[in-house]
């Protein structure tokens, strides 16, 4: 019974926080700070410039997949793609982000629509319009500056 009571208490506290946030006009960020930190780390490790980092963040928000598909890399889950090797939330986020960053580094030439044909061949125009809109929204939300401090390069390894 204690576990259920704790769950109810936690759910009530979360609901109260959401009501308070909506009452004060506070908006939930498009990308949480924890994800921004991971996106920035991957961008630094892949030598992505600011424009490409915004693109990486917009792809995350646009694809918005569950663990193992955070950046939409590799098609449907369980397709056998190596980007699906983890599904735990942190490892999978980094793996998906690294695959997306590698694709950006190799194939992005400054034209989001042309890149959309590579990243999402089934609906490139719809995809690129959505990602372009998200880049503008992310920049507006963050005052045109990438959030957080730029991290140093570091190896990301997994057991």
N, C-alpha and C positions, 0 to 999 in steps of 0.2 A: 504494500500500500504506500510505503514511503516513496518509492520510485514514481508512482503515478502522481502523488501529491507534488513531487518536485517538478515533474513535467508540466503539470497544470500551472504551478507557480511561475515557471520559466515562460510558458506560453502567455500567461497573463502579463508578465513584465514586458515581454516583447510587444504584445499588442498595445500596451500602455505607451511604450516608447514610440511606436509607429503613429499612434494618435497624437502624441505630443509633437512629434516631428511634423506631421501634416498640419497641425494647428498653428505652428510657428512659421509655416511656409518653407521649412527646410526640405530640400530636395535630395533624393538619393542620387549619388553620383553615377554617371553612366558606367564607370569602371571603378571598383573599390580600390582603396589605397594599396592593399596587399597585392592585388593583381598588377597595379601600376608598377610596383617595385619589381615584380618578376618580369614584366614587359621591358622595363628599363634595363634590367640586367641582361636579358637576352639581346636587346638592341646593341648594348655596349659590346658584348661578346662577339657579335656578328658585324661590328663596325658599321651599323646603320646610322645614317645622319638623322637630323631632326625630322625631316619630311617622311622618311621611311619609318621612323619610330611612330609617328602619328598614324601612318598607314597600318602598321602592325597592331596598334591599339584599336583602330577602327575595325579591323578584321575580327579581332577578338569579340568586340561588342556585336558586330553584325552576325557572325556565326553563332555566338552565344551558346555553344554546345555544352553538354554535360561532361563530366570527367572522361577523358579519352577522346573527346571531340571538341575541345574548347575553341579551336581555331578552324574547325571543319576540315582538317587535313586527312586525306586518305579515304574519303567517301564514307559509306555506312560502316558502323561499328562491326567488328568481327569480319571485316573484309580481308583480313590477313595482312594489312598494311603495317609496316614497322612503326608508324606513328601511333599505333594503338596498343603498344606493348604495356602501358601502365594505365590504370583507371582509378587512381587513388586521389586525384585532386591536385596534388603538388607536382609529383613526378610527371603525370600526364600533361599538366599545364606547361611545364618546361619543355617536354618533348614536342608537343604540338606547336608551341611558340618557336622552338628552334627550327622545326620544319618550315613553318610559315616565314620566319626570318631568312632562312636560306633561299626560299623561293623569291622573296622580295629582293634580296641581294643579287641574285642571278638574273632576274627577269624584269624588275621594275625599272622603267626608263623615264618616269615622270608622268606617264599617261595612265590614269587609273582605269579608263575604259579598256585600253589595250591589255593591261595587266589582268583585268577581269576575264578576258578571253582565256587566259592561262590558268587563273586560279579557280574560276567557276565557269567552265565551258557551257553547261546547259542554259544558263541565263546570264550572260555576261553584262548586258546593258542594265538589267534590273539590279544585279549585284553591284556593279560599279556606281550606279546612282545612289544606292543605299550606303555604300562605303564612303563615297564623297560627302554625302550629307552628314554622316557620322564624324568624319574628320572635322568638318566645320563646327558641329555641335561640341565635340571634345575640346577643340581650341577655344570656343566661346566659354565653355564651362570652366576651363583652366586659365583663362586670361591670356591665351596664346602661348603659354609657357608649359613645357612638359613638367608634370608634377613631380615633386621629390627631388632629391639630390642625384646627380649623375653618379652611378656606382663605378667602382674600378672593375676592370676585367677580372673575372675569377672563374675557375673551373667548376662546372656543375656536374657532380657525379652521383651515381646511384649504386646501391648494393646489388 
